[in-house]
Amino acid sequence: MKQLEAHEVPLHKVFCSDYDFRIPNYQRPYAWQPEQAEQLLSDLAEALDSSGDEPYFLGSIVLVKEPRDAAADVIDGQQRLTTLTILLAVLRDLAEDPGLQAELDAQIAEPGKMTLGLTAKPRLTLRSKDAGFFRTYVQTKGSIATLLELKTDKLKTDAQQALQANARALHLQLSTWSPERQLKLVQLLAARTFLVVVSTPDLESAHRIFSVMNARGLDLSPADIFKSLIIGDLDLATGDDCAAKWEDAEESLGRDDFADLFLHLRMIFAKERARRELLKEFPEQVLNRYFLPGKAQDFVNDVLVPYANAYEQIRDHSYSTPTGAEQVNAWFRRLAQIDNNDWRPSALWALRNHGQDAGWLDRFFRTLERLAASMFIRRIYTTPRVLRYAELLKELDGGYELDAPSFTLTGDERAATRERLAGPIYLDTRTRKYVLLRLDEVLANSSGAVYAYPLITVEHVLPQKPKTGSRWLDDFGEDERERWTHRLGNLVLLNRAKNSEAQNYDFATKKAKYFTSKLGTVNFALTAQVLNYETWTPEVLAKRQDYLLTALSTEWDL
């Protein structure tokens, strides 16, 4: 049997000569986005501000490593190790004290020791495509300022773009901290922050460990544990009946969605951000607090079954009432396009408590979608987003409905949403299609539009790179192209694959050959409107931009 080691290791011993971390080329590239980087810093700041000196655990990493050799191939943990290196580099370059700079630099890169035969080199080596970039613009002392100023054409891979974006996000926040607070964070990282380092000399064994640690191949899920607690509290006959209802709910949702349901139920009952794993928090915050012992049947009948039904209706857009159901299902379709599910506990609460009132639900989900869309467009990251929804749940349980204070967008929030909508929204790949589809619904005056196309693309009218000699270069100066190309007024929706040649047609040809189907029809109101224009100039774009922004601002009451 291959030797396996697992140790809790403080961060100052992780980033030292004991480990020479390397990301194998078969691993996927670095992919964390600012949301994850900001969440890491937010969690560290929360630990920093908490009383006491409890250790802070950052999770685990899995390595292929010989016991007495520093070389370590990272099987699991690349995203965390890379982001921690960026964090240390930002703190290093913000530090005013030369001694602190030197200590942080030594955590990022081995300075070398001739007496011990140690060669100067980075502590972490990324995949070959990005290793040189990471070494030059992150791991080299004083390089962060240069990294933040790099133009997009200098970033050759998605990983390099992510490195810059996360460095910018961390620098933006940490640069507002006092030197004293920055030092306290450094001390927290060095002495109180731990990783569980699991290592084995065998690659196959490392992959197997990684799979087990991520609950792959395990038969028991948290939901299975909760079921045993509930059914074990009941007599035989009642237990059999509740077990059957439990299994019907799980079969109806499927195992993955059924597992997610318990995450949402924890939020509905606890009304606070999760801090530990569900297996510990759900019994403490839900089962033991409200149902065990003595009320296990109530949990099945009044919580599990109705909330599972509500989850299924939201997921499948299958809400049903004699009148008004389609408007409610339309909100479910819209919300499903947002890149997080943090809105779902509030939606489940509404459907569970007002499921027979389609009119009330229509008004509720209009308000919820406005809040969710604004946070989506403004790219609010996980912690403040979850805290906003937790506060909303408290207000709903306290008797508020559509007048809940957490539903209200402040003046600054409305202004920030308008600013993002008015900017180069095409460059925000996560939000642009959602915004344009919502805008298309508004222009079509259709509250229940279903966009059931296998492919929907966002296209430019004024192309991104007009050909030499084209009319576009006559109608738009360089500054005007830079201003308008990626803005709302210049974008349309199509339901077919992009055609790189057709994208550069002059306006008249583009309307006839690219924006219409073979039958001469257009499937989107946003695109159809463009066909009514004879020319496409900066003046036309300015008026159209104002018109579209007004339409969205009215729809979302901005």
C-alpha positions in Angstrom: 0.0 0.0 0.0 1.2 3.4 -0.9 2.2 5.7 2.0 -0.5 8.3 2.7 0.1 11.5 4.8 -2.4 14.1 5.9 -1.4 17.0 8.1 -2.9 20.3 9.2 -0.2 22.7 8.0 0.0 26.5 8.8 0.3 28.7 5.8 3.8 29.8 6.6 4.8 26.1 6.4 2.9 25.6 3.2 4.7 28.4 1.4 8.2 27.4 2.4 11.1 25.2 1.1 9.2 22.1 2.3 7.0 22.3 -0.8 7.8 22.9 -4.5 4.3 23.1 -5.9 3.8 22.4 -9.6 0.5 22.4 -11.6 0.7 19.5 -14.1 -0.1 20.4 -17.7 -3.0 18.0 -17.8 -4.8 20.1 -15.2 -7.4 22.7 -16.3 -6.1 26.3 -16.2 -6.5 28.7 -13.4 -10.1 29.8 -13.5 -11.2 31.5 -10.3 -13.0 34.8 -10.9 -13.1 38.0 -8.7 -16.2 36.6 -7.0 -14.2 33.7 -5.5 -11.2 35.9 -4.7 -13.3 38.5 -3.0 -15.1 35.8 -1.1 -11.8 34.4 0.2 -10.7 37.9 1.4 -14.1 38.5 2.9 -13.9 35.2 4.9 -10.4 36.1 6.0 -11.5 39.5 7.1 -14.4 38.0 9.1 -11.9 35.7 10.8 -9.6 38.7 11.5 -12.4 40.6 13.1 -13.7 37.7 15.2 -12.7 37.6 18.8 -10.2 35.0 20.0 -7.3 33.3 18.2 -9.1 30.3 16.8 -7.4 28.6 13.8 -8.9 29.4 10.4 -9.1 26.4 8.0 -8.9 27.0 4.2 -9.8 23.4 3.3 -7.6 20.7 1.8 -5.1 20.2 -1.0 -4.2 16.8 -2.5 -0.6 16.3 -3.8 1.5 13.6 -5.4 4.7 13.9 -3.3 7.4 11.7 -2.0 7.9 12.1 1.8 11.4 13.5 1.7 11.2 15.4 -1.6 9.8 19.0 -1.9 8.5 18.4 -5.4 4.7 18.3 -5.3 2.3 17.9 -8.2 -1.0 19.5 -7.2 -4.0 17.3 -7.9 -6.5 19.4 -6.1 -6.0 22.9 -4.7 -4.6 24.8 -7.7 -7.3 27.5 -7.5 -6.7 28.1 -3.8 -2.9 28.0 -3.9 -2.8 30.4 -6.9 -5.2 32.9 -5.3 -3.3 32.8 -2.0 -0.1 33.6 -3.9 -1.8 36.6 -5.6 -3.1 37.7 -2.2 0.4 37.5 -0.7 1.9 39.3 -3.7 -0.6 42.2 -3.4 0.1 42.5 0.4 3.9 42.4 -0.4 3.7 45.2 -2.9 1.4 47.3 -0.7 3.7 46.9 2.4 5.7 49.9 3.3 8.1 48.1 5.7 11.1 46.6 3.7 11.3 43.8 6.3 7.7 42.8 5.8 8.1 43.0 2.0 11.1 40.6 2.2 9.3 38.1 4.4 6.2 38.0 2.1 8.5 37.7 -0.9 10.2 34.7 0.7 6.8 33.0 1.0 6.1 33.6 -2.7 9.5 32.6 -4.0 12.4 30.6 -2.6 15.3 33.1 -2.3 17.8 30.3 -2.5 20.3 29.1 0.1 23.7 27.9 -1.0 24.4 26.2 2.3 21.3 24.0 1.9 21.6 23.6 -1.8 18.3 25.5 -2.5 17.9 27.2 -5.8 16.0 30.4 -6.1 12.6 29.7 -7.7 8.9 30.3 -7.2 7.0 28.3 -4.6 4.3 27.6 -7.1 4.7 26.9 -10.8 1.6 27.1 -13.0 1.0 25.2 -16.2 3.6 25.9 -18.9 1.3 28.3 -20.8 1.0 30.6 -17.8 4.0 29.9 -15.6 6.2 32.6 -17.1 3.4 35.2 -17.0 2.7 34.3 -13.3 6.3 34.5 -12.4 6.9 37.9 -14.1 3.7 39.7 -13.1 2.8 38.2 -9.7 5.7 36.4 -8.1 8.3 39.0 -8.8 8.5 41.7 -6.2 7.0 45.0 -7.3 5.2 43.5 -10.3 1.6 43.9 -9.2 1.4 47.5 -10.4 2.6 46.5 -13.8 0.1 43.6 -13.9 -2.8 45.9 -13.2 -1.8 48.2 -16.1 -1.4 45.5 -18.7 -3.7 45.9 -21.8 -5.9 43.1 -22.9 -3.8 42.2 -25.9 -1.0 41.3 -23.5 -3.1 38.6 -21.8 -2.9 35.6 -24.1 -5.0 33.1 -22.1 -8.2 33.1 -20.0 -6.0 32.1 -17.0 -3.9 35.3 -17.4 -7.1 37.4 -17.6 -8.3 35.7 -14.4 -4.9 36.4 -12.7 -5.2 40.1 -13.6 -8.8 40.4 -12.6 -8.3 38.8 -9.2 -5.2 40.8 -8.5 -7.2 44.0 -9.4 -10.1 42.9 -7.1 -7.9 42.1 -4.2 -5.7 45.2 -4.7 -8.8 47.4 -4.9 -10.0 46.3 -1.4 -6.6 45.9 0.4 -5.4 49.3 -0.8 -8.1 50.9 1.4 -6.9 49.0 4.5 -4.5 50.7 6.9 -0.9 49.3 7.1 -1.8 48.1 10.6 -4.8 46.1 9.4 -2.8 44.7 6.4 -0.1 43.5 8.9 -2.8 41.8 11.0 -4.0 40.0 8.0 -0.5 38.8 7.2 -0.1 37.6 10.7 -3.5 35.8 10.5 -2.4 34.1 7.3 1.0 33.1 8.6 0.1 31.8 12.1 -3.6 31.0 12.3 -4.5 29.9 8.8 -4.2 26.2 8.0 -4.6 23.9 5.0 -5.0 20.1 5.3 -2.3 18.8 3.1 -2.9 15.2 1.9 -0.1 13.7 0.0 0.7 10.3 -1.6 3.6 9.3 -3.9 1.1 7.6 -6.3 -1.0 9.5 -8.8 -3.8 6.9 -9.0 -4.1 7.0 -5.2 -4.1 10.8 -5.2 -7.0 10.9 -7.7 -8.9 8.3 -5.6 -8.4 10.5 -2.4 -9.6 13.5 -4.3 -12.8 11.7 -5.4 -13.6 10.4 -1.9 -13.0 13.9 -0.4 -15.5 15.4 -2.8 -18.1 12.7 -1.9 -17.8 11.0 -5.2 -18.5 7.3 -4.9 -20.0 7.7 -1.4 -23.5 6.1 -1.1 -24.6 8.3 1.8 -25.4 11.9 1.3 -26.3 14.5 4.0 -30.0 14.0 3.0 -29.7 10.3 3.8 -28.3 11.1 7.3 -31.2 13.6 7.9 -33.7 10.9 6.8 -32.3 8.5 9.3 -32.7 11.1 12.1 -36.3 11.9 11.1 -37.5 8.3 10.5 -35.7 7.1 13.6 -37.9 9.5 15.7 -41.1 7.9 14.5 -43.0 4.7 15.4 -43.0 1.9 12.8 -46.2 2.7 10.9 -45.7 6.5 10.8 -42.1 6.0 9.9 -43.0 3.8 6.9 -45.5 6.4 5.7 -43.0 9.3 6.1 -40.2 7.2 4.5 -42.4 6.7 1.4 -43.2 10.4 1.1 -39.5 11.2 1.5 -38.5 8.8 -1.2 -41.3 10.1 -3.5 -39.9 13.6 -3.1 -36.4 12.5 -3.8 -37.4 10.6 -6.9 -39.4 13.6 -8.1 -36.5 16.0 -7.8 -33.6 13.7 -8.6 -30.7 13.1 -6.2 -28.7 16.3 -7.0 -31.7 18.7 -6.8 -33.0 17.0 -3.7 -29.6 17.6 -2.0 -29.8 21.3 -3.0 -33.3 21.5 -1.5 -31.7 21.0 2.0 -29.3 23.8 1.4 -32.3 26.1 0.7 -34.3 24.8 3.6 -31.3 25.6 5.9 -31.4 29.2 4.7 -35.2 29.5 5.0 -35.0 28.4 8.7 -31.6 29.8 9.8 -31.8 33.0 7.8 -28.0 33.4 7.8 -25.1 32.6 5.7 -23.7 29.1 5.9 -20.5 28.9 7.9 -19.9 25.1 8.1 -20.8 22.1 6.2 -24.5 21.2 5.8 -24.1 18.0 7.7 -23.4 19.9 10.9 -25.6 23.0 10.4 -28.8 21.4 9.2 -29.4 19.3 12.3 -28.4 22.2 14.6 -30.3 25.0 12.9 -33.4 23.1 11.6 -34.0 19.6 12.9 -32.9 19.8 16.5 -34.2 23.4 16.9 -37.7 22.8 15.5 -38.6 19.2 15.0 -36.6 16.7 17.0 -37.6 15.1 19.2 -41.3 14.7 18.8 -42.2 16.6 15.6 -40.5 14.5 12.9 -43.8 13.9 11.1 -44.4 17.7 10.9 -41.0 18.1 9.1 -42.0 15.6 6.4 -45.6 16.8 5.9 -45.2 20.5 6.5 -41.7 21.1 5.2 -40.2 18.4 3.1 -43.1 17.6 0.9 -44.5 21.1 0.2 -41.1 22.6 -0.4 -40.0 19.7 -2.7 -43.2 20.4 -4.7 -42.4 24.1 -4.8 -38.8 23.4 -5.9 -40.1 21.2 -8.7 -42.5 23.9 -9.9 -39.8 26.6 -9.9 -37.2 24.3 -11.6 -39.7 23.0 -14.3 -41.7 26.3 -14.7 -44.7 24.2 -13.9 -46.8 26.3 -11.5 -50.4 25.7 -12.1 -53.6 27.6 -11.2 -56.8 28.3 -13.1 -55.6 31.9 -14.0 -52.3 33.7 -13.9 -50.0 30.7 -13.9 -48.1 31.7 -17.1 -47.0 35.0 -15.6 -45.6 33.2 -12.6 -43.8 30.6 -14.7 -42.3 33.4 -16.9 -40.6 34.8 -13.7 -39.2 31.3 -13.0 -37.7 31.2 -16.5 -36.2 34.6 -16.1 -34.7 33.9 -12.7 -33.3 30.6 -13.9 -31.0 32.5 -16.3 -29.2 34.3 -13.4 -25.9 32.7 -12.6 -26.6 31.9 -9.0 -29.5 30.3 -7.0 -29.3 32.5 -3.9 -32.8 33.9 -4.8 -34.3 30.5 -4.6 -35.0 30.2 -0.8 -37.1 33.4 -1.0 -38.9 32.0 -4.0 -39.6 28.7 -2.2 -40.9 30.6 0.8 -43.3 32.6 -1.4 -44.6 29.5 -3.3 -45.0 27.6 0.0 -46.9 30.3 1.8 -48.9 32.0 -1.1 -49.1 29.2 -3.7 -52.8 29.6 -4.3 -52.6 33.4 -5.1 -51.2 33.8 -8.6 -51.7 37.5 -8.6 -49.7 37.9 -5.4 -46.9 35.6 -6.7 -46.7 37.6 -9.9 -46.1 40.8 -8.0 -43.7 39.1 -5.6 -41.6 37.6 -8.3 -41.5 40.8 -10.3 -40.0 42.4 -7.2 -37.6 39.5 -6.5 -36.4 39.4 -10.1 -35.7 43.2 -10.0 -33.5 42.7 -6.9 -31.8 39.6 -8.3 -31.2 41.2 -11.7 -29.7 44.4 -10.2 -27.2 42.3 -8.1 -26.5 40.1 -11.1 -25.8 43.1 -13.3 -23.7 44.8 -10.6 -21.8 41.5 -10.1 -22.3 41.6 -6.3 -20.4 38.6 -5.0 -21.6 35.8 -2.7 -21.4 37.1 0.8 -23.3 40.4 0.5 -25.7 38.8 -1.9 -26.6 36.0 0.5 -26.8 38.4 3.5 -29.3 40.5 1.5 -31.5 37.4 0.9 -31.1 36.3 4.5 -32.4 39.7 5.7 -35.3 39.4 3.2 -36.3 36.1 4.6 -36.3 37.6 8.1 -38.6 40.4 6.9 -40.9 38.0 5.1 -41.2 35.9 8.2 -41.8 39.0 10.3 -44.9 40.0 8.3 -43.4 42.2 5.5 -44.4 41.2 2.0 -43.7 43.4 -1.1 -42.9 46.2 1.2 -39.9 44.4 2.7 -37.0 46.8 3.1 -34.5 44.4 1.6 -36.5 44.6 -1.7 -35.8 48.3 -2.0 -32.9 49.3 -4.2 -31.1 52.4 -2.8 -30.3 55.4 -4.9 -26.7 54.3 -5.2 -27.8 50.7 -6.2 -30.1 52.0 -8.9 -27.4 54.4 -10.2 -24.8 51.6 -10.2 -27.2 49.3 -12.2 -27.9 52.1 -14.7 -24.2 52.7 -15.1 -23.4 49.1 -15.8 -26.3 48.9 -18.3 -25.1 52.1 -20.0 -21.5 50.8 -20.3 -19.8 48.3 -22.7 -22.2 45.5 -21.6 -21.1 43.1 -24.4 -17.8 42.6 -22.6 -19.7 41.3 -19.5 -20.2 37.8 -20.9 -22.2 36.6 -17.9 -24.9 39.2 -18.0 -25.2 40.5 -21.5 -27.6 37.8 -22.8 -29.9 38.1 -19.8 -30.1 41.9 -20.2 -30.8 41.7 -23.9 -33.5 39.0 -23.5 -35.2 41.0 -20.8 -35.0 44.1 -23.0 -36.4 42.1 -25.9 -39.4 41.1 -23.8 -40.0 44.7 -22.9 -39.8 45.9 -26.5 -42.1 43.0 -27.6 -44.6 43.9 -24.8 -44.7 40.2 -24.0 -44.7 39.3 -20.3 -44.6 35.5 -21.0 -42.2 35.2 -24.0 -40.6 31.8 -24.3 -37.2 31.8 -26.1 -37.1 28.2 -26.9 -34.3 28.4 -29.5 -31.4 25.9 -29.3 -28.9 28.8 -29.8 -29.2 32.5 -29.1 -26.2 34.8 -29.8 -25.5 38.4 -29.0 -24.3 40.2 -32.2 -23.0 43.7 -33.1 -24.5 45.9 -35.7 -21.4 48.1 -36.0 -18.8 45.3 -36.2 -15.9 44.9 -33.8 -13.3 45.0 -36.6 -14.6 46.7 -39.7 -12.7 45.8 -42.9 -10.5 48.4 -44.6 -12.4 50.4 -47.1 -15.8 49.6 -45.5 -18.6 52.2 -45.1 -18.2 51.7 -41.3 -14.9 53.5 -41.3 -16.4 56.5 -43.1 -19.4 56.7 -40.7 -17.5 56.1 -37.4 -14.2 57.6 -36.3 -11.9 55.5 -34.1 -13.1 57.2 -30.9 -16.7 56.7 -31.9 -16.2 53.0 -32.6 -14.4 52.6 -29.3 -17.3 54.3 -27.5 -20.3 52.5 -29.2 -19.2 49.0 -30.4 -20.0 47.1 -27.2 -22.8 49.2 -25.9 -26.5 48.2 -25.6 -27.6 50.3 -28.6 -25.3 48.5 -31.0 -26.3 44.9 -29.9 -29.0 42.5 -31.3 -30.0 38.9 -30.7 -29.9 36.2 -33.3 -30.9 32.5 -33.1 -28.1 31.0 -35.2 -24.4 30.6 -35.1 -22.1 33.5 -35.8 -20.8 34.0 -39.3 -17.5 35.8 -39.1 -17.6 37.0 -42.7 -21.2 38.3 -42.5 -20.5 40.2 -39.3 -18.4 42.7 -41.3 -21.0 43.5 -44.0 -22.0 47.1 -44.5 -25.3 48.1 -42.8 -27.7 47.6 -45.7 -26.2 44.2 -46.7 -26.0 43.1 -43.1 -29.7 43.8 -42.5 -30.7 41.8 -45.6 -28.3 38.8 -45.3 -27.5 38.6 -41.6 -30.3 39.9 -39.5 -33.1 38.1 -41.3 -33.8 34.5 -41.9 -34.2 32.8 -45.2 -37.9 33.5 -45.0 -37.3 37.2 -44.3 -38.4 37.0 -40.7 -36.8 38.2 -37.5 -37.5 36.4 -34.2 -36.5 39.2 -31.8 -38.1 42.6 -31.4 -34.7 44.0 -30.6 -33.3 42.9 -33.9 -36.5 43.8 -35.9 -36.2 47.4 -34.8 -32.8 47.7 -36.4 -34.3 46.8 -39.8 -36.3 50.0 -39.7 -33.3 52.2 -39.8 -31.9 53.4 -43.1 -28.5 54.3 -41.7 -26.4 53.3 -38.7 -24.4 56.3 -37.4 -23.2 57.6 -34.1 -26.3 59.9 -34.0 -28.6 57.0 -34.5 -26.8 54.9 -31.9 -26.9 57.7 -29.3 -30.7 58.0 -29.6 -31.2 54.2 -29.6 -29.0 53.8 -26.6 -31.1 56.4 -24.7 -34.3 54.7 -25.8 -33.2 51.2 -24.7 -31.8 52.4 -21.4 -35.1 54.2 -20.7 -37.0 51.0 -21.5 -34.9 48.9 -19.0 -34.9 51.6 -16.4 -38.7 51.7 -16.6 -39.1 48.0 -16.4 -36.8 47.7 -13.4 -37.9 51.0 -11.8 -34.3 52.3 -11.8 
